[in-house]
Every structure is written in C-alpha cells, then in structure tokens.
Amino acid sequence: MAGRAARKRIFDADDAASIPITRERRNAVPADMAQRRQCVHTRGTRSLDFLRIFSSNPMRINVGSINNVKVQAVREAIRDYDFLSSATVSGIDVRSEISEQPKSLEETIQGARNRARNAFQNCDYSFGLECGLMQVPTTKTGYMNVCACVIYDSQNYHLGLSSAFEYPPEVTRLVFEEGLDINQASYKNGLTKNPKVGSAEGAIGILTHGRLPRKEYIKQAIMMALIH
C-alpha cells in the first residue's frame, strides 16, 4: 500500500504536465490516460524512483466477470498498449445490477458501467463488459446485439462499443416472448449444442462460421474504449 501511495504522489506532481511524451508513446496511450504515465519519461532520480515503484507494484486491472472469454479478451487487447501490456489482469465476480439479458443500449451500457465500478477493488483500472440487444430500424427482427466496454479509473468512465449483428429471428423471439437469455435461446433454437456458448465461441462465432469468435468481438469494444 505504501508503494501504491508513493506512486500516486508521483503522478500528482505539479510539474507532471510539462513532461514530454515521445510521438510513439503518445500514439500508443489514450490521451487522458497518458498523463498518469508521463513520469516514466522523466530524467534522474524521479524516473528511477518511478521505475522501482512500478516494478515492485505492477499495474493491476480487474475485469468485472469470471467469464474466461471476457478476461482473455482484456489480456489480449492490452498487449498492444505500451503502458498496459505488463499489467496483471484478474476476473472478479461482480453483479451487473441489470437483467440477465439486456434489451436496450441504455441497459447494456449501464450493466458495463456497474461491472466496472463494482470491480474496482485494489486495482489501477477496472473493465466492465456487457453484451445486449438494442433496437435498430429496418432490421429483420428490430434488434441487434452490441458489446459495451467501460473502463473505470476511480474518477472517469471510458466507453467503447463493438460492431453490431442480428440474431436469427427465432432466437430473438425466444428472448422476448419466453424470457430466455441468448445462451438459452441459442440452445433451445438448436443454433448450438453448448448451453454455455457465451463462455466459448459465442453465437457470433457460430453465425460467422468461426470468422469472428466472441473473444475477438469483445476486443472491438475494448479497443474503442481505450481510444479515450
């Protein structure tokens, strides 16, 4: 805890805003997150102190889910971001505080926010991931699926969304008329023989014939959230 407190003092230094960032690193780090890591570029004692503290207290990221697909999606997505790539990623079993099957964009985003907030426990960042249905005009069923990612840093929420796709009409009907979630509806409809397909390739993986498994689909939302 002492090391973590010391690190926070370094980030809050009055002269932090004047520390230059290389072009390569600025491209790799989201704009408003970059300031928290600027001290790595300082010279002399402060830089050495930062590196010593950072190495003894590696960055921690919590994911508000114990679904391995979601946790692995975060682990893989952050590899391309310089200041996140060495972070320890852990899944935390938290409540989304919404329905088991979100049926609107607002509810889906709220679920992701709740997961991120509830997973913020002894970490630097927390990620909330939620997939749900949203109304889209001119589609066959009136609804499409979207994944929302919310990153929380104890002060701000950073939102990103994936691309959207439409389930077969019978799957959507089962969700609305029989109150099933997508896993249950996909299984009952015969789309999959796996009743927990959401913890595997996902319905998106089946519908795209393996071209876009759920993990890769979730990574879209994560990367969009990291733009901030």
Buried (B, 14 or more C-beta within 10 A) or exposed (E): EEEEEBBEEBEEBEEBEEBEBEEEBEEBBBEEBBBBBBBBEBEEEBBEBBEEBBEEBEBBBBBBBEBEBBBBBBBBBBEEBBBBEEBEBBBBEBEBEBEEBBBBBEBBBBBBBBBBBBBBEEBBBBBBBBBBBBEBEEBEBBBBBBBBBBBBBEEEBBBBBBBBBBBBBBBBBBBBEEEBBBBBBBBBBEBBEBEEBBBBBBBBBBBBEEEBBBBBBBBBBBBBBBEB
